[in-house]
Amino acid sequence: MEGGEEGVEMVVDSKDLQQQSKALDKLTDRVEDRQLDSTRVQEAMASIAASAEADRNAMRIREKELAAVKINAADVDIIANELELDKKVAERTLREHKGDAVAAIRHLLH
C-alpha cells in the first residue's frame, strides 16, 4: 500500500506543478500585456505630438498667408469704428476675406 500512496502523491504533486505552471504563465502574460499597453501608449503619445506639430505648422503657414494679404488701412479704421471693434479684429477679418471690406463686414454682422 505504501507504493500506491506514493503514486497518488506524485499525481497530486504533478497536478500542483501544472497549476503552478499555469499560474506563472498567467502572471507572465499580464506583464507582457502591460508592456504592450505601454508601447501602445507611447505610440499614441508620439502620434499626438506629431499631430500637434502638424497643426502648429499649418497655423504658421496660415498666418503667413494672411500676413501677405494687402489691406487698406482706411478699411480697417472704418470697420473698427463703425462696428465698434478692436482694430486687430477688424484687420484679421479683413485679411481673412482677402481685403474685401464688404465681405468682411457681412461676416462680422452675421
C-alpha positions in Angstrom: 0.0 0.0 0.0 2.8 2.4 0.6 3.8 2.1 -3.0 0.2 3.1 -4.0 0.2 6.1 -1.8 3.4 7.4 -3.3 1.8 7.2 -6.7 -1.2 9.2 -5.5 1.2 11.8 -4.0 3.1 12.0 -7.3 -0.2 12.6 -9.2 -1.1 15.4 -6.8 2.3 16.8 -7.0 2.1 16.7 -10.8 -1.3 18.5 -10.8 0.1 21.1 -8.3 3.0 21.7 -10.6 0.8 22.0 -13.6 -1.4 24.5 -11.7 1.6 26.4 -10.5 3.0 26.5 -14.1 -0.3 27.8 -15.4 -0.5 30.5 -12.7 3.1 31.5 -13.5 2.2 31.7 -17.2 -0.8 33.9 -16.4 1.4 36.3 -14.4 3.9 36.4 -17.2 1.2 37.1 -19.8 -0.2 40.0 -17.7 3.3 41.6 -17.6 3.6 41.2 -21.3 0.2 42.8 -21.8 1.3 45.7 -19.7 4.4 46.1 -21.9 2.2 46.0 -25.0 -0.1 48.6 -23.5 2.8 50.9 -22.6 4.1 50.5 -26.2 0.6 51.5 -27.4 0.5 54.4 -25.1 4.0 55.6 -26.3 2.8 55.2 -29.9 -0.3 57.2 -29.2 1.6 59.9 -27.5 4.0 60.1 -30.4 1.1 60.3 -32.8 -0.5 63.1 -30.7 2.8 65.0 -30.6 3.2 64.7 -34.4 -0.4 65.8 -34.9 0.1 68.8 -32.7 3.3 69.7 -34.6 1.5 69.4 -37.9 -1.3 71.7 -36.5 1.3 74.3 -35.4 3.0 74.2 -38.8 -0.4 74.6 -40.6 -1.2 77.6 -38.3 2.2 79.2 -39.1 1.5 78.8 -42.8 -2.0 80.3 -42.5 -0.6 83.2 -40.5 2.0 83.8 -43.3 -0.7 83.7 -45.9 -2.9 86.2 -44.0 0.1 88.5 -43.4 0.7 88.5 -47.2 -2.8 89.8 -48.0 -2.7 93.5 -48.8 -5.4 95.5 -47.0 -6.3 99.2 -46.9 -5.7 100.8 -43.5 -8.7 103.1 -44.1 -10.9 100.0 -44.4 -9.6 98.7 -41.1 -10.4 102.0 -39.5 -13.9 102.2 -41.0 -14.8 98.6 -39.9 -13.4 99.1 -36.4 -15.1 102.4 -35.9 -18.5 101.6 -37.4 -18.8 98.2 -35.9 -17.1 99.2 -32.6 -14.5 96.5 -32.8 -10.9 96.3 -31.9 -8.6 97.2 -34.8 -6.9 93.8 -34.6 -10.2 92.0 -35.0 -11.2 94.2 -37.9 -7.8 93.7 -39.6 -7.8 90.0 -39.1 -11.3 89.7 -40.5 -10.4 91.9 -43.5 -7.3 89.7 -44.2 -9.4 86.5 -43.9 -11.7 88.0 -46.6 -8.7 88.9 -48.9 -9.1 92.6 -48.3 -12.8 92.7 -49.4 -14.3 95.2 -46.9 -17.9 94.4 -47.9 -17.4 90.6 -47.3 -15.6 91.3 -44.0 -18.5 93.5 -42.8 -21.1 90.9 -43.9 -19.2 88.2 -42.0 -19.0 90.3 -38.9 -22.7 91.2 -38.9 -23.8 87.6 -39.1 
